[in-house]
């Protein structure tokens, strides 16, 4: 087990272009750390800032990088002493990448194709792939080539998208991998377990894989099925912990988007992709990635069920949320205005994502600069402070505080949508070569508005909590 797998886990969501309200492709993920705090930044990496060689921090992996990198957004760690961890971004050719979802390969496969101690890992993947690809499919191929050549030190799932296709890539063992194109009319929920199911080796439009994947499985008699090739069953792990940590997240996501289907929260056989009963919006995805089994007996803030049931399953929105991204490539706009990097920071139950036009050359100061010490001048820390004050109110079912949080989130969503609509109406009046700088200004304006709103929420919560301190005493009329 590698270092990162012991400290981090996430939830990913992918949606094809015919599954969404406006025909966008969308890939999204919560980035969760091992502890409650792992400060994040949001930056633009311009070509002049891209390294010519990448050296992984925690092992000996290093690789020379190609020339002529593209510009891209990313959400790296604030503290880079333990590595960069770029995590998510959109490049200037409107290809998005979310890397990565920690997963686990079964012990049989690990024995036959062990993880490579000095192979490529999550910390390096975005930096080594995203600046050099011009389509989602090319992203799958480049990452696959790196894993095949150098091996990987961990098992992961990685999402790629462009304006037309959405792909999910999974590694198993040290050198093997497969990727599935999410059907255009479908969505997928990916927790920390292998998801891809039946691979059709005669359908290169929808499946890619390491060259010897089938031959390797045949050689070592790994496929227990009488027919077909179920990637999840052959290479994935299915242990008791999965049924409490992973499968309930799939269950709740599919319950949200297909409420007509009844499933067991602990089932390992739920399908990787489904067609939702309605078209999916950015707000839907953000709600899912901030959810904690609302409306069920498993809600840790809930009143129904039992004390045991409310703590039975690992929630999606939780204390270890550090950032949430929704990478949207829109179909009805020219390429230079099509991509939006929606970003929330802190604990997702209490925040709302900010829309950033990805065709920009810089990011707002309070997103770009995240000190390692708490300050309200950092968007990350501001949102973490809100969560620390809000969480006890939610546990107490304090209606006034819960309403304040709800109203603040509605403001964030509404103002984000308004900012996008306003920019969509105005961008045609901006010269093409001036758009990146204009997007910088648009991004600054919406970031400022939502930052001020979060500061207002922090103040409201502080006033409410000040009246609830334990050492308190009613003040008499004569005092």
N, C-alpha and C positions, 0 to 999 in steps of 0.2 A: 504493500500500500504506500503510495507516494505522499509526500508532505501535504499537498493541497487537498487530497481526498480526505485527510483526517480533519480538515478545518473548514471546508466549504461545501455548500450544496445549494441548488437553485431550482427554480421552476420555469420552464420555457413554454411558449405558446406560438404556434405558427398558423397562418391562414392564407390560402390561395386566393387568387385574384377574383374568382367568381364566388367566393365565400364571404366577401366583404361588401359593405353598403355602397362603396363608390368605385369598386374595381381595383382598389389598392392591393398590393401584396404587403403582408405584415409579418414580421418576426419580432418576438418580444421575450423578455426574460427578467425575472427577479435575480439580482446578484446578492446572494446571502453569504455571509462570512461565518467562520467558526465561533466568533464572539459577537457581542452586541455592537461593537464599534470597529469599523475598518474604513476610514475616511476615504472618499472618492473625489476625483476631479472630472471636469468635462473640458476637453481641449480639442483644437484642430492641429493636426500634424501636417505642415506644409512640406513639399518635396525637399526643400533645403534642410529640413529638420530630421529627415528619415535617415537612420544609420545605414552604413554600407555592410555591416556585419551585425548579427544578433548573437549575444552570448547569454544563455539562460543563467539566472542568478543562483539556483539551488543545485545545479549539476554541471557537467562539463559540455553540454550541448552548445554547439556554435555553428552558424551557417552564414556563408556569404550571400548577400541579398542582390537581386537584379538592379540594373540601372533604371532610370526614368520612373520612379514611383509616382503614384497618384496622390493627391491631397486626400485626407480623410479625417473624420471625427473619431474620437475615442474617449473612453471613460476609465482612465488608469487610476491606480492607487495614489493617494497623497504621499504616503511613505513608500518610497521606491527602494529602500534598503533591502526589502525582501522580494524585489522584482517589480516590473512595470504593470503586468496584468491589464492589458489594454481593454479587454472584455467585449466591447461593442462599438460599432461604428458604421458609417456610410462613406464610400469613397466618391470621388468627383465624377465617376462614370455611373453613379447611382446603383452600385452594388453594395448590399448590406451584409454584415456578418455579426453574429452573436456567438461569442466563444468564451466559455464553454459550459456545458452541463455535465457535472461530474457523474460518471456512471461506473458500473462494476462488472467485470467479466468473470464468468464462473471459473472454479478452480481447475477443472479439466483443461480448459483452453489456456489458462495461465501456466499450467505445467508444460504444455506443448509449445506454446509461443509466449514465453515470459515477457513481462514488461522490461523495457530497456532503461537501465538506470541513467544513462546519459542521452536518452532520446529526447525528441521534442515534447514539450509540455504546454499546458494551457497558457502559462505566462507569455510564451513566445508566439502563439499561433496567430493572433490578430495582426501583429506587427509584421510577421513573415509572410502573410497571405493577402490581407485586404488591399494593400497599396499596389498590388501587381495583377489584379484580376479585372476582367471587363464583363463578366457575367457570373451568375450564381453557379452555373455548371462548371465554369473555369475555376471557381473557388474550390469546389469539390475535388477537381482533378489536381490542383496544385497542392492542397493539403494532403490528399491521398498519396501523391508522389513523395512528399516529405516524410509521411508516416512509413511508407514502404521502404524508403532509402535509409532513414535514420532510426526508425523505430520510435515508439512513444513510451514515456515513463508513466503514463496513466491511461485510464479508460474514460472517454469523453463523448458527448454529443455536441455537435456544432451546427448552427443554422446559417444558411445563406439565402439571399433573395435578390432579385432584380425586378424590373417592371413586369416581367412575364412569368417567372418561375420562382418557386420556393423549394429548397432542398434541406433535408436533415441528414447529417453525416455522423456515423458512430464508429468508434474504434473498438476493437476487441483483441485482447492480447497485445503483443508488442508491435506487430507489423501488419495486422489485418484490419479491414474496414469495409463498410458498405454505406451507401447513401440512397435515400428514396426521395423522389420528387413528390411533394405533397400534392394530391389531386387538386386541380384548380377550384373545385367546388367544396373543398374539405378543410377541416382544421385538425390540428394535432396538439395534444398536451404531453409534455415530456418532463417527468420528474427525474429522480436520480437512479434510473434503471434503463436497461436496453429496451428500445421501443419498437424498432422496425420488425415487421413480421415476415410474411411470405415474400421472397424475392423471385422475380421472374427473370431468369438469365437470358431470355429471348426478347426483353423489352428495354433496350438501352435508352429509350426516351425517358423512362421513369426509374431506372435503377442503374447505379454505378457501384463498383466494388473492386477490391484488390484482385489482381489477375488470377491468383491461385486460390481464391476463397473456397470455391466449391471443391476443387481438387484436394485442398488441405483437409476439409471436413470429411471427404470420402476416404482419404488415406488413413485417417485416424478413427474412422467409424463414429463420428460425432453426432450424426443425424439419427435420432431415434424414431422419427416419423416414418410411416410406411410410404408416404408420398409427400412431395413438396419440399420446400427448403425454408423453414421458419427461423430466421436469423435470431430472433429473441430467444426461442427455445433452445437453439443449438449453442449459442455463445453467452447468453445473458445469465444473470444470477437471479435466483428465486429463493430467498431465505425468509425466515419468519419476520425479521425486521422490516422487509419490504412491505408487508401487509399493514404495517402501522405507520411507516415513514413515507412510502412512495405511492402505493396504489390508491389511497384515499384522495390524493390530489387529482389523479386522473378521474376518479369517480365524481368528484365535485365539479370539475370542469365540464365533464360530459353531462352531468346533471343540470348545469346551467344552460348549456347550449342544446341539449336534447332532453328536456324534462319529461318527455313522453316515455323514455327508456328507463327501466328499473334495473339496477345492477347492485352487486355486493361491493361495498367500499374496499374489501380486502381481496377482490378477484384479480388474478394475474392475467386473465384472458381477455380483459377489455381491449377493444380494437385500438390500434395506434391512431388511426384517422377516422373521422366521422364527418358526415354532412349535417350541419346544424339545422335546427328547425326555423331559423331566421338568419338574415344577413348580419354580419358581425361588424361592430364599430370600434373605434379606438377606445371609447368609454367602456364598452363591454370587456375588452381585454384588460384595461386598467382595473376594472372592478374585480375580475377574476384574479389578477395578480395581487390584489390587496385583500382577498377573501380569507375567511377563517371559519368556514362551514356555517355561515349564517343560515338560520332557518332550520337547523338540524340539532340533534342532541349532542353534537360534537363541537359546538362553538365554545371556545374557552371563555368568551365573554357572555355566554348565554345563560338563560334561566331554566331551560328545560333539561331533561336527561338527569344524569347523576354527576357527582364530582368526578367519578372515574371516566364516564363517557366524554365529559367536556375536555379531558386531558388525554384521550386515547390516541388521537391521530395528530401527526405533525401538520400544523396549518400552513397555508401558503403565504399570507401576510403575517409577518412575525417579527420578533425583536431583532433578528439577524439580517433583515433587509437592509442593504446599503444603497443600492440604486436600482431603479426599474427603467428599462428602455423599451420603447415600441418603435421599431424602425419601419417607416411607411414609405413605399414608393408608389406615387399616385399616377394614374393613367391619363388624366385629362389635361396635363400641363406639359409644356416643353421640358426637356431634360434638365435644364438649368434651374427649374423651379419646382421639380417634382418630388424631391426627397425631403422628408421631415424626420428628424431625430427627436422623438418625444422622450423626455427625461424627468424622472422623479428621483428624489434622494431622501434618505431616511427610511422610516417604517411606513409601509404603503397604506396601512389602515388610516393614516392621518395626513396623507399628502395628495397632491394631484400632479400629473406630468406636465412639463413645460414644453411647448413645441418650438424646436429650433430648425430653421431651414438649413439643411446640411451643406448647401452651396455657399459656404461662408469661409472666411479666412481667419477668424478669431472667435472667441467666446467671451461672455461677460466676466468681469473680474471676480465676482463672488462665486462663479462656477469654476473658473480656471485656477484660482488660487485657493487651496484648502489647507490651512495650517494644521499642524498636528495637535494643536491646543484649541479647546472649545472657544468659539466666538460667534456672535450673531451676525458678523459681517461675512460669514461663509454660508452659502445656501445649504450645504451638507449639514453643518453643525446646527444651523437654525432649525432644520427639520428634525434632527435628533433631539434637540431640546423640547420641541413641541411634543414629540412622542413620549418623552420621559414625564412630562406634565399631564398629558392626556390619558395615558394608559391607566393610572389609578381611577380616574373618573369613569372610564368605560367599565372597569371591574366593579365599581360601585353603582353602575347604571345611573349616573348623574345626568339627568336629562338636559340641564342647561349647558353643561360642558360638551356633551355629545352633539347637541344642536349646533354649538359654536364650531366644532370640527366639521360637521356636515355642511354648514353654510360656507365655511372657508374652502372646502374641497369643491363645492359647486361653483364658487367664484373662480377658482383656479381653472376648472374645466371650461366654464363659460367664457372667461377672458382668453384662454388659449384658443378656443374655437373662433372667437371674434377677431383675434389677431391674425389667424390664418386666413379668415374670410377677407379681411381688409387688405392683407398683402396680396391675396389672389386677385383682387380687383385692381390693384395698383401696379403690379409688376410689369405689365405690358408697356407701361410708360417709361420704364427704366431701360437704358441701353444694356445690351447683353453683357458687355465687358464690365459694366458697373454693378451688375447684380450681386456679386459676392460682397462688395462693400455695403451695398444697400441691405442685403440680408443681415450683415453684422448689426446694422442699426435697428432693423426690425427685431432681431433676436434680443438686443439690449433692452429695447422698450418693453417687450412682454416679460422678460426676466425681471426687470425692475418692478413692474406692476404686481407680479405674483410674489416676489420677495417681500414687498411692503405688506401684502395681504397676510403672508405667513407671520410677519412680525406683529401684525395686529392680533392674530390668533394667539401667538405666544403671550402677548400682554393680557388678553382676556383670560387665558388659562391661569396665568400667574395671579390675577386678581381673585379668581375663584378659589384657587388652592390656598391663598393667603388666609382665607376664612376657615380653613379646615385643618390647620395645624393642631397637633395634639396639645402642646402647652398653650392653652387659651383659657380665658375667663371673662364672663360677661362684665362689662363695665357698668358700675352703678350710676344712678342719676346725679349723685353729688360729687362724682369724681371727674 
